[in-house]
Amino acid sequence: MTTPTWDEPGGPLTNDEFRAATDAIIANIEHVIEGKGATVRLALAVMLAEGHLLIEDVPGVGKTMLAKALARSIDCSVRRIQFTPDLLPSDVTGVSVYNQETRDFEFKPGAVFANLVVGDEINRASPKTQSALLECMEERQVTVDGTTYELQAPFMVIATQNPIEMEGTYPLPEAQRDRFTARIAMGYPDPRAELAMLNSHGAVDPLNALRAVADASLVRRLIATVREVHAAEAVQQYAIALVNATREAPEIRLGASPRSTLQLLRTAKAIAALEGRDYVLPDDLQALAVPVMAHRIIPTADAQLNRRTTDTIISEIVHRLPLPHDRARNPYDTRANGDGRAQYESRGR
Amino acid sequence: MAAAASLLAAAPLSAIFETWTWLLQCILTVGLVAGAAVLTRTLRFPTWAQAAGMVLVLLLTLTWIFPSHEELLGLIPTPATFNHFGELFSEAGNDTRAYGVPVPNRDGLLFIAALGIGAVAIVVDMLTVVARRPALAGLPMLAIYSVPVAVYIDSVPVIPFIVASIGYLWLLVADNVDRVRRFGRRFTGDGRDVDVWEPSPLAAAGRRLAVIGVAAAVVLPLIVPGLNTGLLNQLTQVGTGGGGTGGGPGNGRIDLSATLSGFLNTTETIPYVKVTTDETDPFYLRFGVADALNKDGFKARTPTGRPISNGLTSPQDNPKTDGGEYQRYHADVEITNDFTQSLAPIYSSTVTMDGLDGSWAYDQSSQVIFSNRTNVRGKKYSFDYVRAKYTPDELRQAEQLPSDDPNIVQFTTVPADPTVETLVQKLVKNKDTPYDKVMALYKYFSKENGFKYSLTAAGPNGDVSAIDAFLKDKSGYCQQYAASLAWMAREAGIPARVAFGFTKGDTRDGKAYVLTNRNAHAWTEVYLDGFGWIPFDATPAASVAGSSRSAWAPDTDQVETPSASSSATAAPGAASSANASTAPGAGKDVDAGGSVTGDAATGSGFSTTAVLVTALIALLIALLLVPALRRVLVRKRRHEATVPTVAAASAGPAPPGSLDVVVTTEAVQAREDAHAAWDELVDTMLDYRVQVDPTETPRHTAQRLIHEADLQNSSAAEAAVLLGTAEERARYARQPMRGAALTTALAQVRKGIAATSTRRTRLTAVLLPPSVMLRWRLAIGEASTTGMTGISRLRDVLIRFSPRRLLANRAR
């Protein structure tokens, strides 16, 4: 069996196949998570964008449920790590143990050796343990005792965490946060969804009824399809402009990284593909700006004192920043216009 | 304050009116309007209500001052009031033509003045107080200034204009002081890096601007040729003015032509004669006759005759000239010191003479009073004269004189000139009576035939070449007209001569007419058997100040009452003279049997002022329409861009019949089409005041448009979504959308937005499209920024060479 590498994800799917596959996954997850369509799509988009997902919210809103539902919908290896304060890095990455039969040290793979790693309550472990994920999340490999082990493709970490204000939490280090493609919040369900939840969850655990609707190879092909999505230069410029704006904004101490630019665009491609488009819109970037960038930036002390959350800062930037465009500048509307006008004006003359 | 400024601005009008009644009324009007403004503002009415309030008060005031006596409670206007206003308007229209400056207090004129100044007061108030644009208020004020300038033929007094400009400056200063006060205290700039002699950089800039402006205002007229009043022209023309006025007291033979052109070409206005008469509408005052015609043109003979102490003869006493209806009048004449002719200005057919001594004589034939020893300078005299009234029918009875009649012998000699001969033969063909012949010639000099009045057209002499030139160029002044008509009449075998004198005059001093060099005039006199010498003035009435017309020779350029004049003059016996004089004069205050009819008043209906005003208004309207036009053009071009350019190369299956469908073969083309359609949509949104947000994506914009313009559930919503999708695909997708009916979609969206927006918004969108205005404003802003950058760069360069830089450094 050849292990598929990240560079050869498989052939892209056609539009219809893609639609069918993603719709099946989404429908599957929505059996469990009621009334959170947008969140579910975003989670799936992060997966298709080869990113990692951080689900942050207060306890009891279904963070773990979402992570597990996503994992179960795909027929691939799933490992779950419950992050506790006494968890050690080696529990995550794996450890070399002495095998008496072979008289040699033998590598016991840790929890990360799976297609999907669900890290529950990630901020309850100490930063030391959290940092064990750094290498595997970015480089998709684990180095233990000088030996580097490749991880499988696809590889995705879905972590849940409580807000930082909760007791017994260690904040994630910046480097760790930056590795998560998107941070999403579940939010409380609306009354109707909550009622439906009471009915479905009352008798049996719906998770148990969940069957896998996709496998790893299909996910790889989905990923390949997403990579094919077209991002116009204007859109790329807009992504850069957005990220740059966080670096220049006065109320932000640490702006978003170039990695975030990359992940922003990738996720946007995934979202576009999920919507059946083969091109990225600035709308996608706008919708993703908060989930992708808000957890990476550090506001200044002043902004914090003013109780401005990173979410509001980012969404303000989005509202403030004019769209770039590949046409020449229009005096009053940066979006509409220029080049095109010049062209047809010259045609008119 | 705005009101006071408007009043000051009205100062130039003082030059027009004789009395100050208008001022009282205007103060009243402006005061009440200002009061209304203050009241509405105190009550915090919206802007439009303020304007409406002021207009209402103006209306009430006018109703009060100029009542038609049919108002409710004396204030509330009724339809009758507006009829009355209409009458006042037409009356004013007549008055402006009938009276010269300064005018007496006519109700119509007063009404116009009060209305105009009241309206200006409203506009000034709105501009300064509401719009805070006091500089713009100069425009309506300028309109007031231009009135006297247009009315006066020559220069206007300076003082009132200074007063008016002080009013304007006061307005500007007050506003700026107010504006600065809003920031707090004013600083002089001490303590800043500014030289001591420059109190503040702003003030210095202001001074520089002012100096440049004044310099430009002075220099430009000097440079631009064609402005006769220009300083340079005056300098170069000094001396030609009074050149011809002399002639010498001892020599009765005067070059009247030279005198006349000298008079008319003098740049200043010199009063010569003051004449008072009990005739309501006198004809021209006359002092000389040129009746000897040779190659050099008409020349005056040396007058001969008996001293006036021997008495004068009346044409009534002579059976050969007693035709027509005579009436006797009395006139007093006062000659100023500037007039030194040896010929005394009198009305024709003077019968008695008082106040001139025995050195004066009367020439029976030419009917002039002359002296060989002295001149009329400073003389005062009075005389009685008879005025004959003729009707065309009467004159038509005049027979052709027998060829041995002394008048024929003396006054029909003409130098041979083939041009004139053929022309006259052509004109008098089929005309039987001498009167009809003369009328045929007379009418030839109409505007219709291309004749136009020009003081600078030809040389002063009416010699053969000049007459030829005049008939060819059809451009000249009274002398050419008079001489040509006389010449041609002679050619037709009718005795004719050129008379010189003054027109009725348009300036009045009490009851007296003040005649100046501007009123100097020449006209033709024709001898008709049984009637004597009858004046015909072929010069266009509109071009001669104080000109008048007679029933037998109406204005040929008059177009308004063609039936009346043509029936009275052309068609023999078709209409009586009563018809001729009363029909066009109905409703006007002409004396009942007036032979100097209302035709004269209506004759100059298309005065230059009226034409100018009309042109200005038309220009204004055209200017207002420019943005709308521009918008329409832009839309058209975009629609052209979205309309299919059916690809010739690849015979794509074009959907038949649907013109709106984009059937471009190239993606580029489709992309451009979508962009064009989108630009048009954005402009449409701007026009209808739907916010345009540069941070929004096309999709968002379309959604918001649907939401804000309330387009849900209509085809417009679908159209908007279609446009948004087309644009986003054009921008971001690999392949743009093709085959979409963008033009139709645009039309639908436009209709949809228009249906849900207010009438005001719709009107603005059509007349003053905000998209166009905004683009222009931004373009202007950008241009000025570029300009300022250039200037400041230049300034930096210049400062590098300025020694003051070193001084400043040393001071530090």
Interface residues (C-beta under 8 A of the other chain):
Chain A: H230 A231 A232 A234 V235 R277 D278 Y279 V280 L281 P282 D283 Q286 V318 H319 R320 L321 P322 L323 H325 D326 R327 N330 P331 Y332 D333 T334 R335 A336 N337 D339 G340 R341 Q343 Y344 E345 R347 G348
Chain B: R637 R638 E640 A641 R671 E672 H675 A676 W678 D679 V682 L686 V692 P694 T695 E696 T697 P698 R699 H700 T701 E728 R729 R731 Y732 A733 R734 L774 R775 L778 A779 E782
